[in-house]
Structures are given as structure tokens and as C-alpha cells.
Amino acid sequence: MSQHFIPRLFGFLFAIVLVAYPVVVYYLLDSYGLSALAALLAVLLLIRIVPLMRKQPLLLALSFVVVAIFFSVLYVSQSVRLLMLYPTMMSIALMCAFALTVARPPSMIERISRAAKMDIPPQAIPYMRVLTLIWCAFFAINALISAILAWLGVTSYWALYNGCISYLLIGLLLVSEYFYRQRYRRRHGIS
């Protein structure tokens, strides 16, 4: 068994939990209560954050502090609405991460493409910057909708949006971008 298997398994399981977060909250909140659910989520986040601290210690230490404060306030306040703000905070964090790369190039889409070892012609860089801005707008709108639903406090609507509709919108944006990119490449003679 590879020494990287366990961290990858935890990473995969953590990704599933993050994606399923609204559904988990919706189904487990009534059965186990807010304190137990908050403790479970805090432990899962810590399991994910701690192994990564060697790679980016300052950023992950800051993440650790933010997570600890969030769950401490959640535990003390016993606020379901605060628990429901987690997807909002994730969208804001992603929006900020993408926006920072627009201010300090290369853009996030360019970084992702280079990490995937894609050959990027110079004429594609402005397109990638605009695409990064589109993702920023998406995350801002997603955060706003998620925050409104958390504020309303109707768990079923919140879970439906954050656990299904927002992922469908992400998929729609990805598919739309893929087809637009094909047209863009043909129009600009990019292979």
C-alpha cells in the first residue's frame, strides 16, 4: 500500500463531505443536534487541514484559526443559521482566491491550466483572465443566494440550493465555457 494512499483517501472523503455538507446538515441536524454536528464537522476539517500544514504552513494555520473560531462561535451560539453560512463562506473564500489572481497574475484559470500541463498560447491569457472574472462573479452571486437562504432559515430550501442547484449551476457554467472555448479557439486559430 502506497504511503500516499491514506492522505489521498482522507482528501477524497473530505471532498465528498464538503459536497454533501448541505444534505448532511439537513438530515443529521434533527437527529443529532447542532453541537454534535458542529463537532463532527470540526473534526473532519481538522483531519483535512493538519496533514496539509507542512506544504503551506502560514495559509493553513490561518485556515485552522478561522475554522476554530467559526466552530467555537457556532458551539456557543447554537445558531443553525450560522451553521448554514458555511457554503456562503466557502463561496466568498473562492471568490477572493480567484480575484487575488486577477490582481496578481497569472489568473486562477491560467494557474489551473498550467498545473494540468496544458500548452497555453499567449493569446489565450486574456481569455483566461476574463474567465477567472466570470468565476468571481459566479462565486459572489452564489454566496449572496446562499446567505439569503441561510438568513431565511428554511433548511430544506437551503439544502436544495447548496446541495443540488449550486452544483448544477457550476456544471452549466463549465459546459457553457467548454463550448464557448471551442468556438473561441476556432475563431482565433488556436489549436
Secondary structure, 3 states (H helix, E strand, C coil): CCCCHHHHHHHHHHHHHHHHHHHHHHHHHHHHHHHHHHHHHHHHHHHHHHHHCCCCHHHHHHHHHHHHHHHHHHHHHCCHHHHHCHHHHHHHHHHHHHHHHHHCCCCHHHHHHHHCCCCCCHHHHHHHHHHHHHHHHHHHHHHHHHHHHHHHCCHHHHHHHHHHHHHHHHHHHHHHHHHHHHHHHHHHCCC
